[in-house]
């Protein structure tokens, strides 16, 4: 078997837009939640959870850069069906 070659240019062109080590969509969601948290508690300590969440996002983005997009697609496509309580599973709607 031959090993698969990785072309740096191809990998760079197929990755999503990144900002500070996370995808742009993750960064925007984190900033919105952090701003809301800051407005609620009115303290500079609201930056600490924002930094922790950003660090977790950086670790996740190392493994799968498109995890936010995949999660959003899953939320849109795989809604809970009315019989979920009976069968304890979910499926796509036809």
C-alpha positions in Angstrom: 0.0 0.0 0.0 1.2 3.5 -0.7 0.8 6.2 1.8 -1.4 9.2 1.1 0.5 12.4 0.3 -0.7 15.7 1.8 -0.3 18.8 -0.3 0.1 21.9 1.9 -1.6 24.2 -0.6 -4.7 21.8 -0.9 -5.0 21.5 2.9 -4.8 25.3 3.3 -7.3 26.0 0.6 -9.9 23.5 2.0 -9.7 24.6 5.7 -12.4 27.0 7.0 -11.6 30.6 7.8 -9.8 30.7 11.2 -9.3 33.5 13.7 -7.1 33.1 16.8 -6.9 29.3 16.4 -10.7 28.7 16.1 -13.1 28.9 13.2 -14.7 32.3 12.6 -18.2 31.0 13.4 -17.0 29.6 16.7 -15.2 32.9 17.5 -18.4 34.9 16.8 -20.5 32.6 18.9 -18.0 32.8 21.8 -17.9 36.6 21.6 -21.7 37.0 21.6 -22.0 34.7 24.7 -19.1 36.4 26.4 -20.6 39.9 25.8 -23.9 38.7 27.2 -22.2 37.2 30.2 -20.3 40.5 30.8 -23.6 42.5 30.5 -25.3 40.2 33.0 -22.6 40.0 35.7 -21.0 43.4 35.0 -17.5 42.3 35.9 -14.2 41.8 34.1 -14.2 38.3 35.4 -16.5 37.4 32.5 -13.4 37.1 30.4 -12.2 34.0 32.3 -15.0 31.7 31.0 -14.6 33.2 27.6 -10.9 32.3 27.6 -11.6 28.8 28.8 -14.2 28.2 26.1 -11.8 29.6 23.5 -9.1 27.3 24.7 -11.4 24.3 24.4 -12.4 25.5 20.9 -8.7 25.6 19.9 -8.2 22.0 21.1 -11.3 20.9 19.2 -10.3 22.8 16.0 -7.0 20.9 16.0 -8.8 17.7 15.5 -11.8 18.8 13.4 -11.9 22.4 12.2 -15.5 22.3 10.9 -17.1 21.0 14.2 -19.4 24.0 14.6 -20.7 23.7 11.1 -21.2 20.0 11.4 -23.1 20.5 14.7 -25.3 23.2 13.2 -26.2 20.9 10.3 -27.0 18.1 12.8 -29.3 20.4 14.7 -31.1 21.4 11.5 -31.4 18.0 10.0 -31.9 15.7 13.0 -34.7 17.1 15.0 -36.4 15.1 17.8 -39.3 13.1 16.5 -42.5 12.8 18.5 -41.8 9.0 19.1 -38.3 9.6 20.5 -39.6 8.9 24.0 -41.0 5.5 22.9 -38.1 4.2 20.8 -35.2 6.1 22.4 -33.7 6.9 19.1 -34.0 9.5 16.4 -34.0 9.5 12.6 -34.2 11.8 9.6 -37.6 13.0 8.5 -38.6 11.7 5.0 
